[in-house]
Amino acid sequence: MKETFQRGCHQDDNLVLFEPAVKRHLAELFAALTLPVLALGANPQPDPSLCGVYPKHYKEIVWNWMQNTLVDADSAKIEWEGDPKPADLGRNGEHVYGWLVNFRVNSRNRFGTYTGKQSHGALIRDDKVIQGIGFGY
C-alpha cells in the first residue's frame, strides 16, 4: 500500500510536485540555458565580418526597439547576459547574419503586474534590431 505525502505524491512515484515559485525558477533556468542554443541552433558562430559593424551601443539600440515591443517599456528592468556575439538566425539555407545579444526582462504586462524575468534576444545589424527572440507570447 502506498503512503501518501502532504502534496499528494506517493513514496514510490518518480514525479515530485514543486511549489509554484520553484516551478517558475526552474522554468526560468531552463529558458536561460536553452535560449542561446535555440537561437543559434546547429549553426556555428559565423565570421564576424558577415554580421556587419559591431553594435557598440547595443543596449541603447535594444532599449529603443523595446519601446515599441513591450506593453509598458518604461517599467522594464533589463539584465544583460553578455556582449553581442556573431550569429546566423537564418533557416532552410537562408542566412540572416547579425549580432545576437541575450538579456532578461521583467516588465509590466497589460494587467499592470510584473511578468517576472523572461529570457529574450535581439539580432542587431546596422544598428537596428532585425529580429527579436522570445517575444510574441
Secondary structure, 3 states (H helix, E strand, C coil): CCCECCCCCECCCCCCCCCHHHHHHHHHHHHHHHHHHHHHCCCCCCCHHHCCCCCCCHHHHHHHHHCCCCCEEEEEEEEECCCCEEEECCCCCCCCEEEEEEEEEEEECCCCCECCCEEEEEEEECCEEEEEECCCC
